[in-house]
């Protein structure tokens, strides 16, 4: 596997995960009531707990996205 193939792989991973992060953030910002109503049908959870969990997972995903997608892509672009 060469550097160009690896760079392309991380580029597409970054694009796809970035879209997922944007959609997830958009859902949290624009339609939180719809997301809460949908999830509360399956799980018995208070609104405050739901907001805390949703925000926590969003932050965790953002950190994982940066560490495992963006940073390796930048490193490959620098050395490539």
PDB file of N, CA, C and O in Angstrom:
ATOM      1  N   UNK A   1       0.848  -1.167   0.000  1.00  0.00           N
ATOM      2  CA  UNK A   1       0.000   0.000   0.000  1.00  0.00           C
ATOM      3  C   UNK A   1       0.901   1.240   0.000  1.00  0.00           C
ATOM      4  O   UNK A   1       1.818   1.350   0.814  1.00  0.00           O
ATOM      5  N   UNK A   2       0.635   2.151  -0.903  1.00  0.00           N
ATOM      6  CA  UNK A   2       1.463   3.347  -0.981  1.00  0.00           C
ATOM      7  C   UNK A   2       0.802   4.530  -0.264  1.00  0.00           C
ATOM      8  O   UNK A   2      -0.333   4.436   0.202  1.00  0.00           O
ATOM      9  N   UNK A   3       1.524   5.623  -0.190  1.00  0.00           N
ATOM     10  CA  UNK A   3       1.048   6.791   0.557  1.00  0.00           C
ATOM     11  C   UNK A   3      -0.178   7.409  -0.112  1.00  0.00           C
ATOM     12  O   UNK A   3      -1.076   7.894   0.576  1.00  0.00           O
ATOM     13  N   UNK A   4      -0.225   7.397  -1.433  1.00  0.00           N
ATOM     14  CA  UNK A   4      -1.371   7.986  -2.136  1.00  0.00           C
ATOM     15  C   UNK A   4      -2.667   7.227  -1.828  1.00  0.00           C
ATOM     16  O   UNK A   4      -3.713   7.841  -1.617  1.00  0.00           O
ATOM     17  N   UNK A   5      -2.594   5.906  -1.803  1.00  0.00           N
ATOM     18  CA  UNK A   5      -3.773   5.101  -1.481  1.00  0.00           C
ATOM     19  C   UNK A   5      -4.219   5.341  -0.049  1.00  0.00           C
ATOM     20  O   UNK A   5      -5.412   5.480   0.221  1.00  0.00           O
ATOM     21  N   UNK A   6      -3.274   5.388   0.858  1.00  0.00           N
ATOM     22  CA  UNK A   6      -3.594   5.640   2.255  1.00  0.00           C
ATOM     23  C   UNK A   6      -4.169   7.040   2.453  1.00  0.00           C
ATOM     24  O   UNK A   6      -5.102   7.228   3.233  1.00  0.00           O
ATOM     25  N   UNK A   7      -3.617   8.009   1.754  1.00  0.00           N
ATOM     26  CA  UNK A   7      -4.136   9.377   1.836  1.00  0.00           C
ATOM     27  C   UNK A   7      -5.559   9.449   1.314  1.00  0.00           C
ATOM     28  O   UNK A   7      -6.406  10.113   1.911  1.00  0.00           O
ATOM     29  N   UNK A   8      -5.826   8.781   0.218  1.00  0.00           N
ATOM     30  CA  UNK A   8      -7.175   8.750  -0.341  1.00  0.00           C
ATOM     31  C   UNK A   8      -8.148   8.061   0.612  1.00  0.00           C
ATOM     32  O   UNK A   8      -9.284   8.508   0.772  1.00  0.00           O
ATOM     33  N   UNK A   9      -7.708   6.984   1.239  1.00  0.00           N
ATOM     34  CA  UNK A   9      -8.533   6.291   2.230  1.00  0.00           C
ATOM     35  C   UNK A   9      -8.915   7.226   3.371  1.00  0.00           C
ATOM     36  O   UNK A   9     -10.089   7.326   3.726  1.00  0.00           O
ATOM     37  N   UNK A  10      -7.927   7.912   3.950  1.00  0.00           N
ATOM     38  CA  UNK A  10      -8.214   8.811   5.068  1.00  0.00           C
ATOM     39  C   UNK A  10      -9.004  10.038   4.628  1.00  0.00           C
ATOM     40  O   UNK A  10      -9.759  10.605   5.418  1.00  0.00           O
ATOM     41  N   UNK A  11      -8.836  10.451   3.380  1.00  0.00           N
ATOM     42  CA  UNK A  11      -9.631  11.562   2.864  1.00  0.00           C
ATOM     43  C   UNK A  11     -11.110  11.194   2.838  1.00  0.00           C
ATOM     44  O   UNK A  11     -11.957  11.968   3.284  1.00  0.00           O
ATOM     45  N   UNK A  12     -11.418   9.998   2.308  1.00  0.00           N
ATOM     46  CA  UNK A  12     -12.812   9.574   2.259  1.00  0.00           C
ATOM     47  C   UNK A  12     -13.376   9.280   3.648  1.00  0.00           C
ATOM     48  O   UNK A  12     -14.550   9.546   3.905  1.00  0.00           O
ATOM     49  N   UNK A  13     -12.562   8.740   4.534  1.00  0.00           N
ATOM     50  CA  UNK A  13     -13.012   8.525   5.919  1.00  0.00           C
ATOM     51  C   UNK A  13     -13.351   9.861   6.574  1.00  0.00           C
ATOM     52  O   UNK A  13     -14.352   9.980   7.280  1.00  0.00           O
ATOM     53  N   UNK A  14     -12.509  10.861   6.336  1.00  0.00           N
ATOM     54  CA  UNK A  14     -12.739  12.180   6.908  1.00  0.00           C
ATOM     55  C   UNK A  14     -14.002  12.815   6.332  1.00  0.00           C
ATOM     56  O   UNK A  14     -14.782  13.417   7.070  1.00  0.00           O
ATOM     57  N   UNK A  15     -14.207  12.690   5.041  1.00  0.00           N
ATOM     58  CA  UNK A  15     -15.398  13.259   4.409  1.00  0.00           C
ATOM     59  C   UNK A  15     -16.668  12.594   4.939  1.00  0.00           C
ATOM     60  O   UNK A  15     -17.610  13.282   5.333  1.00  0.00           O
ATOM     61  N   UNK A  16     -16.697  11.275   4.950  1.00  0.00           N
ATOM     62  CA  UNK A  16     -17.897  10.555   5.389  1.00  0.00           C
ATOM     63  C   UNK A  16     -18.187  10.784   6.870  1.00  0.00           C
ATOM     64  O   UNK A  16     -19.334  11.023   7.247  1.00  0.00           O
ATOM     65  N   UNK A  17     -17.163  10.713   7.703  1.00  0.00           N
ATOM     66  CA  UNK A  17     -17.381  10.949   9.123  1.00  0.00           C
ATOM     67  C   UNK A  17     -17.692  12.411   9.414  1.00  0.00           C
ATOM     68  O   UNK A  17     -18.416  12.710  10.364  1.00  0.00           O
ATOM     69  N   UNK A  18     -17.158  13.325   8.613  1.00  0.00           N
ATOM     70  CA  UNK A  18     -17.499  14.737   8.756  1.00  0.00           C
ATOM     71  C   UNK A  18     -18.959  14.999   8.432  1.00  0.00           C
ATOM     72  O   UNK A  18     -19.619  15.787   9.110  1.00  0.00           O
ATOM     73  N   UNK A  19     -19.466  14.338   7.395  1.00  0.00           N
ATOM     74  CA  UNK A  19     -20.888  14.452   7.057  1.00  0.00           C
ATOM     75  C   UNK A  19     -21.750  13.897   8.186  1.00  0.00           C
ATOM     76  O   UNK A  19     -22.753  14.504   8.564  1.00  0.00           O
ATOM     77  N   UNK A  20     -21.362  12.750   8.721  1.00  0.00           N
ATOM     78  CA  UNK A  20     -22.096  12.160   9.839  1.00  0.00           C
ATOM     79  C   UNK A  20     -22.093  13.088  11.051  1.00  0.00           C
ATOM     80  O   UNK A  20     -23.126  13.264  11.697  1.00  0.00           O
ATOM     81  N   UNK A  21     -20.952  13.678  11.360  1.00  0.00           N
ATOM     82  CA  UNK A  21     -20.860  14.621  12.474  1.00  0.00           C
ATOM     83  C   UNK A  21     -21.733  15.845  12.229  1.00  0.00           C
ATOM     84  O   UNK A  21     -22.395  16.321  13.151  1.00  0.00           O
ATOM     85  N   UNK A  22     -21.745  16.359  11.011  1.00  0.00           N
ATOM     86  CA  UNK A  22     -22.575  17.521  10.679  1.00  0.00           C
ATOM     87  C   UNK A  22     -24.064  17.192  10.805  1.00  0.00           C
ATOM     88  O   UNK A  22     -24.834  17.994  11.334  1.00  0.00           O
ATOM     89  N   UNK A  23     -24.471  16.014  10.319  1.00  0.00           N
ATOM     90  CA  UNK A  23     -25.873  15.611  10.439  1.00  0.00           C
ATOM     91  C   UNK A  23     -26.287  15.442  11.898  1.00  0.00           C
ATOM     92  O   UNK A  23     -27.368  15.871  12.301  1.00  0.00           O
ATOM     93  N   UNK A  24     -25.422  14.818  12.674  1.00  0.00           N
ATOM     94  CA  UNK A  24     -25.693  14.595  14.088  1.00  0.00           C
ATOM     95  C   UNK A  24     -25.791  15.931  14.825  1.00  0.00           C
ATOM     96  O   UNK A  24     -26.687  16.124  15.647  1.00  0.00           O
ATOM     97  N   UNK A  25     -24.878  16.845  14.532  1.00  0.00           N
ATOM     98  CA  UNK A  25     -24.914  18.167  15.149  1.00  0.00           C
ATOM     99  C   UNK A  25     -26.162  18.926  14.716  1.00  0.00           C
ATOM    100  O   UNK A  25     -26.799  19.599  15.527  1.00  0.00           O
ATOM    101  N   UNK A  26     -26.508  18.816  13.436  1.00  0.00           N
ATOM    102  CA  UNK A  26     -27.711  19.467  12.944  1.00  0.00           C
ATOM    103  C   UNK A  26     -28.966  18.947  13.624  1.00  0.00           C
ATOM    104  O   UNK A  26     -29.868  19.719  13.947  1.00  0.00           O
ATOM    105  N   UNK A  27     -29.025  17.656  13.838  1.00  0.00           N
ATOM    106  CA  UNK A  27     -30.173  17.074  14.544  1.00  0.00           C
ATOM    107  C   UNK A  27     -30.246  17.598  15.971  1.00  0.00           C
ATOM    108  O   UNK A  27     -31.335  17.871  16.477  1.00  0.00           O
ATOM    109  N   UNK A  28     -29.100  17.741  16.622  1.00  0.00           N
ATOM    110  CA  UNK A  28     -29.069  18.228  17.999  1.00  0.00           C
ATOM    111  C   UNK A  28     -29.459  19.697  18.073  1.00  0.00           C
ATOM    112  O   UNK A  28     -30.057  20.128  19.059  1.00  0.00           O
ATOM    113  N   UNK A  29     -29.130  20.468  17.044  1.00  0.00           N
ATOM    114  CA  UNK A  29     -29.412  21.903  17.051  1.00  0.00           C
ATOM    115  C   UNK A  29     -30.839  22.206  16.570  1.00  0.00           C
ATOM    116  O   UNK A  29     -31.547  22.991  17.200  1.00  0.00           O
ATOM    117  N   UNK A  30     -31.264  21.585  15.454  1.00  0.00           N
ATOM    118  CA  UNK A  30     -32.494  21.991  14.795  1.00  0.00           C
ATOM    119  C   UNK A  30     -33.730  21.163  15.158  1.00  0.00           C
ATOM    120  O   UNK A  30     -34.833  21.710  15.177  1.00  0.00           O
ATOM    121  N   UNK A  31     -33.589  19.891  15.440  1.00  0.00           N
ATOM    122  CA  UNK A  31     -34.762  19.057  15.745  1.00  0.00           C
ATOM    123  C   UNK A  31     -34.541  18.189  16.986  1.00  0.00           C
ATOM    124  O   UNK A  31     -34.748  16.977  16.923  1.00  0.00           O
ATOM    125  N   UNK A  32     -34.127  18.775  18.108  1.00  0.00           N
ATOM    126  CA  UNK A  32     -33.874  17.933  19.289  1.00  0.00           C
ATOM    127  C   UNK A  32     -35.146  17.290  19.843  1.00  0.00           C
ATOM    128  O   UNK A  32     -35.087  16.193  20.397  1.00  0.00           O
ATOM    129  N   UNK A  33     -36.298  17.958  19.701  1.00  0.00           N
ATOM    130  CA  UNK A  33     -37.540  17.382  20.209  1.00  0.00           C
ATOM    131  C   UNK A  33     -37.933  16.127  19.435  1.00  0.00           C
ATOM    132  O   UNK A  33     -38.391  15.149  20.026  1.00  0.00           O
ATOM    133  N   UNK A  34     -37.755  16.154  18.116  1.00  0.00           N
ATOM    134  CA  UNK A  34     -38.060  14.985  17.304  1.00  0.00           C
ATOM    135  C   UNK A  34     -37.157  13.807  17.670  1.00  0.00           C
ATOM    136  O   UNK A  34     -37.623  12.674  17.787  1.00  0.00           O
ATOM    137  N   UNK A  35     -35.885  14.076  17.848  1.00  0.00           N
ATOM    138  CA  UNK A  35     -34.946  13.009  18.214  1.00  0.00           C
ATOM    139  C   UNK A  35     -35.297  12.452  19.593  1.00  0.00           C
ATOM    140  O   UNK A  35     -35.273  11.239  19.803  1.00  0.00           O
ATOM    141  N   UNK A  36     -35.625  13.347  20.536  1.00  0.00           N
ATOM    142  CA  UNK A  36     -35.980  12.892  21.882  1.00  0.00           C
ATOM    143  C   UNK A  36     -37.260  12.053  21.855  1.00  0.00           C
ATOM    144  O   UNK A  36     -37.322  10.998  22.486  1.00  0.00           O
ATOM    145  N   UNK A  37     -38.279  12.515  21.130  1.00  0.00           N
ATOM    146  CA  UNK A  37     -39.543  11.752  21.059  1.00  0.00           C
ATOM    147  C   UNK A  37     -39.313  10.378  20.441  1.00  0.00           C
ATOM    148  O   UNK A  37     -39.888   9.390  20.898  1.00  0.00           O
ATOM    149  N   UNK A  38     -38.484  10.308  19.412  1.00  0.00           N
ATOM    150  CA  UNK A  38     -38.204   9.032  18.761  1.00  0.00           C
ATOM    151  C   UNK A  38     -37.494   8.080  19.718  1.00  0.00           C
ATOM    152  O   UNK A  38     -37.861   6.910  19.817  1.00  0.00           O
ATOM    153  N   UNK A  39     -36.489   8.574  20.414  1.00  0.00           N
ATOM    154  CA  UNK A  39     -35.726   7.716  21.322  1.00  0.00           C
ATOM    155  C   UNK A  39     -36.495   7.373  22.587  1.00  0.00           C
ATOM    156  O   UNK A  39     -36.324   6.283  23.132  1.00  0.00           O
ATOM    157  N   UNK A  40     -37.342   8.287  23.068  1.00  0.00           N
ATOM    158  CA  UNK A  40     -38.071   8.017  24.312  1.00  0.00           C
ATOM    159  C   UNK A  40     -39.150   6.954  24.114  1.00  0.00           C
ATOM    160  O   UNK A  40     -39.664   6.414  25.093  1.00  0.00           O
ATOM    161  N   UNK A  41     -39.497   6.648  22.880  1.00  0.00           N
ATOM    162  CA  UNK A  41     -40.421   5.529  22.641  1.00  0.00           C
ATOM    163  C   UNK A  41     -39.771   4.197  22.971  1.00  0.00           C
ATOM    164  O   UNK A  41     -40.440   3.260  23.408  1.00  0.00           O
ATOM    165  N   UNK A  42     -38.470   4.117  22.759  1.00  0.00           N
ATOM    166  CA  UNK A  42     -37.749   2.865  22.996  1.00  0.00           C
ATOM    167  C   UNK A  42     -37.121   2.788  24.383  1.00  0.00           C
ATOM    168  O   UNK A  42     -37.034   1.712  24.975  1.00  0.00           O
ATOM    169  N   UNK A  43     -36.682   3.941  24.898  1.00  0.00           N
ATOM    170  CA  UNK A  43     -35.973   3.963  26.174  1.00  0.00           C
ATOM    171  C   UNK A  43     -36.650   4.947  27.117  1.00  0.00           C
ATOM    172  O   UNK A  43     -36.992   6.064  26.727  1.00  0.00           O
ATOM    173  N   UNK A  44     -36.837   4.528  28.341  1.00  0.00           N
ATOM    174  CA  UNK A  44     -37.401   5.406  29.355  1.00  0.00           C
ATOM    175  C   UNK A  44     -36.286   6.284  29.908  1.00  0.00           C
ATOM    176  O   UNK A  44     -35.442   5.823  30.678  1.00  0.00           O
ATOM    177  N   UNK A  45     -36.291   7.569  29.503  1.00  0.00           N
ATOM    178  CA  UNK A  45     -35.207   8.467  29.879  1.00  0.00           C
ATOM    179  C   UNK A  45     -35.777   9.881  29.992  1.00  0.00           C
ATOM    180  O   UNK A  45     -36.661  10.268  29.228  1.00  0.00           O
ATOM    181  N   UNK A  46     -35.266  10.631  30.938  1.00  0.00           N
ATOM    182  CA  UNK A  46     -35.717  12.010  31.088  1.00  0.00           C
ATOM    183  C   UNK A  46     -35.070  12.887  30.021  1.00  0.00           C
ATOM    184  O   UNK A  46     -34.055  12.518  29.431  1.00  0.00           O
ATOM    185  N   UNK A  47     -35.662  14.039  29.783  1.00  0.00           N
ATOM    186  CA  UNK A  47     -35.135  14.947  28.759  1.00  0.00           C
ATOM    187  C   UNK A  47     -33.743  15.457  29.136  1.00  0.00           C
ATOM    188  O   UNK A  47     -32.868  15.564  28.277  1.00  0.00           O
ATOM    189  N   UNK A  48     -33.536  15.770  30.415  1.00  0.00           N
ATOM    190  CA  UNK A  48     -32.213  16.254  30.840  1.00  0.00           C
ATOM    191  C   UNK A  48     -31.141  15.185  30.651  1.00  0.00           C
ATOM    192  O   UNK A  48     -30.039  15.485  30.192  1.00  0.00           O
ATOM    193  N   UNK A  49     -31.458  13.951  31.000  1.00  0.00           N
ATOM    194  CA  UNK A  49     -30.498  12.855  30.809  1.00  0.00           C
ATOM    195  C   UNK A  49     -30.219  12.627  29.333  1.00  0.00           C
ATOM    196  O   UNK A  49     -29.080  12.386  28.936  1.00  0.00           O
ATOM    197  N   UNK A  50     -31.262  12.705  28.530  1.00  0.00           N
ATOM    198  CA  UNK A  50     -31.094  12.529  27.094  1.00  0.00           C
ATOM    199  C   UNK A  50     -30.176  13.596  26.516  1.00  0.00           C
ATOM    200  O   UNK A  50     -29.267  13.283  25.747  1.00  0.00           O
ATOM    201  N   UNK A  51     -30.406  14.852  26.877  1.00  0.00           N
ATOM    202  CA  UNK A  51     -29.557  15.944  26.375  1.00  0.00           C
ATOM    203  C   UNK A  51     -28.108  15.753  26.793  1.00  0.00           C
ATOM    204  O   UNK A  51     -27.196  15.973  25.997  1.00  0.00           O
ATOM    205  N   UNK A  52     -27.895  15.349  28.026  1.00  0.00           N
ATOM    206  CA  UNK A  52     -26.541  15.136  28.527  1.00  0.00           C
ATOM    207  C   UNK A  52     -25.842  13.996  27.781  1.00  0.00           C
ATOM    208  O   UNK A  52     -24.685  14.130  27.384  1.00  0.00           O
ATOM    209  N   UNK A  53     -26.537  12.892  27.595  1.00  0.00           N
ATOM    210  CA  UNK A  53     -25.962  11.745  26.884  1.00  0.00           C
ATOM    211  C   UNK A  53     -25.704  12.085  25.421  1.00  0.00           C
ATOM    212  O   UNK A  53     -24.643  11.763  24.887  1.00  0.00           O
ATOM    213  N   UNK A  54     -26.665  12.731  24.774  1.00  0.00           N
ATOM    214  CA  UNK A  54     -26.538  13.096  23.366  1.00  0.00           C
ATOM    215  C   UNK A  54     -25.362  14.036  23.158  1.00  0.00           C
ATOM    216  O   UNK A  54     -24.568  13.852  22.236  1.00  0.00           O
ATOM    217  N   UNK A  55     -25.250  15.044  24.016  1.00  0.00           N
ATOM    218  CA  UNK A  55     -24.152  15.998  23.920  1.00  0.00           C
ATOM    219  C   UNK A  55     -22.807  15.335  24.221  1.00  0.00           C
ATOM    220  O   UNK A  55     -21.803  15.635  23.575  1.00  0.00           O
ATOM    221  N   UNK A  56     -22.790  14.433  25.204  1.00  0.00           N
ATOM    222  CA  UNK A  56     -21.561  13.716  25.543  1.00  0.00           C
ATOM    223  C   UNK A  56     -21.061  12.847  24.400  1.00  0.00           C
ATOM    224  O   UNK A  56     -19.870  12.855  24.088  1.00  0.00           O
ATOM    225  N   UNK A  57     -21.971  12.090  23.769  1.00  0.00           N
ATOM    226  CA  UNK A  57     -21.577  11.259  22.638  1.00  0.00           C
ATOM    227  C   UNK A  57     -21.163  12.101  21.435  1.00  0.00           C
ATOM    228  O   UNK A  57     -20.274  11.710  20.679  1.00  0.00           O
ATOM    229  N   UNK A  58     -21.802  13.248  21.256  1.00  0.00           N
ATOM    230  CA  UNK A  58     -21.419  14.139  20.169  1.00  0.00           C
ATOM    231  C   UNK A  58     -19.996  14.659  20.380  1.00  0.00           C
ATOM    232  O   UNK A  58     -19.206  14.708  19.437  1.00  0.00           O
ATOM    233  N   UNK A  59     -19.674  15.041  21.600  1.00  0.00           N
ATOM    234  CA  UNK A  59     -18.311  15.476  21.920  1.00  0.00           C
ATOM    235  C   UNK A  59     -17.301  14.360  21.760  1.00  0.00           C
ATOM    236  O   UNK A  59     -16.210  14.579  21.234  1.00  0.00           O
ATOM    237  N   UNK A  60     -17.652  13.169  22.207  1.00  0.00           N
ATOM    238  CA  UNK A  60     -16.760  12.014  22.071  1.00  0.00           C
ATOM    239  C   UNK A  60     -16.502  11.699  20.605  1.00  0.00           C
ATOM    240  O   UNK A  60     -15.364  11.435  20.215  1.00  0.00           O
ATOM    241  N   UNK A  61     -17.562  11.726  19.786  1.00  0.00           N
ATOM    242  CA  UNK A  61     -17.406  11.443  18.366  1.00  0.00           C
ATOM    243  C   UNK A  61     -16.532  12.491  17.691  1.00  0.00           C
ATOM    244  O   UNK A  61     -15.741  12.170  16.804  1.00  0.00           O
ATOM    245  N   UNK A  62     -16.676  13.746  18.113  1.00  0.00           N
ATOM    246  CA  UNK A  62     -15.865  14.808  17.524  1.00  0.00           C
ATOM    247  C   UNK A  62     -14.383  14.604  17.843  1.00  0.00           C
ATOM    248  O   UNK A  62     -13.530  14.800  16.977  1.00  0.00           O
ATOM    249  N   UNK A  63     -14.077  14.219  19.062  1.00  0.00           N
ATOM    250  CA  UNK A  63     -12.687  13.969  19.440  1.00  0.00           C
ATOM    251  C   UNK A  63     -12.127  12.773  18.668  1.00  0.00           C
ATOM    252  O   UNK A  63     -11.013  12.834  18.148  1.00  0.00           O
ATOM    253  N   UNK A  64     -12.893  11.693  18.594  1.00  0.00           N
ATOM    254  CA  UNK A  64     -12.459  10.506  17.856  1.00  0.00           C
ATOM    255  C   UNK A  64     -12.288  10.837  16.372  1.00  0.00           C
ATOM    256  O   UNK A  64     -11.343  10.366  15.738  1.00  0.00           O
ATOM    257  N   UNK A  65     -13.188  11.637  15.821  1.00  0.00           N
ATOM    258  CA  UNK A  65     -13.099  12.064  14.428  1.00  0.00           C
ATOM    259  C   UNK A  65     -11.803  12.834  14.182  1.00  0.00           C
ATOM    260  O   UNK A  65     -11.107  12.575  13.200  1.00  0.00           O
ATOM    261  N   UNK A  66     -11.479  13.761  15.048  1.00  0.00           N
ATOM    262  CA  UNK A  66     -10.256  14.541  14.882  1.00  0.00           C
ATOM    263  C   UNK A  66      -9.004  13.680  15.025  1.00  0.00           C
ATOM    264  O   UNK A  66      -8.076  13.790  14.223  1.00  0.00           O
ATOM    265  N   UNK A  67      -8.978  12.827  16.040  1.00  0.00           N
ATOM    266  CA  UNK A  67      -7.783  12.043  16.334  1.00  0.00           C
ATOM    267  C   UNK A  67      -7.536  10.939  15.304  1.00  0.00           C
ATOM    268  O   UNK A  67      -6.395  10.704  14.905  1.00  0.00           O
ATOM    269  N   UNK A  68      -8.603  10.265  14.876  1.00  0.00           N
ATOM    270  CA  UNK A  68      -8.419   9.101  14.017  1.00  0.00           C
ATOM    271  C   UNK A  68      -8.670   9.351  12.529  1.00  0.00           C
ATOM    272  O   UNK A  68      -8.400   8.473  11.710  1.00  0.00           O
ATOM    273  N   UNK A  69      -9.183  10.532  12.164  1.00  0.00           N
ATOM    274  CA  UNK A  69      -9.418  10.824  10.752  1.00  0.00           C
ATOM    275  C   UNK A  69      -8.628  12.033  10.280  1.00  0.00           C
ATOM    276  O   UNK A  69      -7.857  11.943   9.325  1.00  0.00           O
ATOM    277  N   UNK A  70      -8.816  13.152  10.941  1.00  0.00           N
ATOM    278  CA  UNK A  70      -8.223  14.403  10.468  1.00  0.00           C
ATOM    279  C   UNK A  70      -6.712  14.425  10.684  1.00  0.00           C
ATOM    280  O   UNK A  70      -5.967  14.783   9.773  1.00  0.00           O
ATOM    281  N   UNK A  71      -6.254  14.051  11.866  1.00  0.00           N
ATOM    282  CA  UNK A  71      -4.810  14.099  12.153  1.00  0.00           C
ATOM    283  C   UNK A  71      -4.017  13.149  11.249  1.00  0.00           C
ATOM    284  O   UNK A  71      -2.998  13.569  10.700  1.00  0.00           O
ATOM    285  N   UNK A  72      -4.435  11.882  11.066  1.00  0.00           N
ATOM    286  CA  UNK A  72      -3.683  11.040  10.128  1.00  0.00           C
ATOM    287  C   UNK A  72      -3.707  11.570   8.700  1.00  0.00           C
ATOM    288  O   UNK A  72      -2.710  11.465   7.986  1.00  0.00           O
ATOM    289  N   UNK A  73      -4.838  12.143   8.274  1.00  0.00           N
ATOM    290  CA  UNK A  73      -4.904  12.722   6.935  1.00  0.00           C
ATOM    291  C   UNK A  73      -3.922  13.874   6.796  1.00  0.00           C
ATOM    292  O   UNK A  73      -3.200  13.960   5.802  1.00  0.00           O
ATOM    293  N   UNK A  74      -3.890  14.752   7.776  1.00  0.00           N
ATOM    294  CA  UNK A  74      -2.935  15.867   7.726  1.00  0.00           C
ATOM    295  C   UNK A  74      -1.490  15.382   7.723  1.00  0.00           C
ATOM    296  O   UNK A  74      -0.651  15.920   7.000  1.00  0.00           O
ATOM    297  N   UNK A  75      -1.203  14.374   8.526  1.00  0.00           N
ATOM    298  CA  UNK A  75       0.164  13.828   8.550  1.00  0.00           C
ATOM    299  C   UNK A  75       0.543  13.228   7.197  1.00  0.00           C
ATOM    300  O   UNK A  75       1.664  13.414   6.724  1.00  0.00           O
ATOM    301  N   UNK A  76      -0.383  12.516   6.584  1.00  0.00           N
ATOM    302  CA  UNK A  76      -0.085  11.943   5.266  1.00  0.00           C
ATOM    303  C   UNK A  76       0.060  13.027   4.194  1.00  0.00           C
ATOM    304  O   UNK A  76       0.886  12.900   3.290  1.00  0.00           O
ATOM    305  N   UNK A  77      -0.726  14.070   4.292  1.00  0.00           N
ATOM    306  CA  UNK A  77      -0.597  15.169   3.335  1.00  0.00           C
ATOM    307  C   UNK A  77       0.739  15.894   3.501  1.00  0.00           C
ATOM    308  O   UNK A  77       1.328  16.348   2.520  1.00  0.00           O
ATOM    309  N   UNK A  78       1.210  16.001   4.737  1.00  0.00           N
ATOM    310  CA  UNK A  78       2.493  16.663   4.989  1.00  0.00           C
ATOM    311  C   UNK A  78       3.651  15.829   4.439  1.00  0.00           C
ATOM    312  O   UNK A  78       4.551  16.359   3.786  1.00  0.00           O
ATOM    313  N   UNK A  79       3.621  14.515   4.708  1.00  0.00           N
ATOM    314  CA  UNK A  79       4.765  13.706   4.267  1.00  0.00           C
ATOM    315  C   UNK A  79       4.649  13.293   2.800  1.00  0.00           C
ATOM    316  O   UNK A  79       5.645  12.897   2.194  1.00  0.00           O
ATOM    317  N   UNK A  80       3.435  13.379   2.214  1.00  0.00           N
ATOM    318  CA  UNK A  80       3.242  12.944   0.844  1.00  0.00           C
ATOM    319  C   UNK A  80       3.685  13.998  -0.115  1.00  0.00           C
ATOM    320  O   UNK A  80       3.596  13.806  -1.327  1.00  0.00           O
TER     321      UNK A  80
END
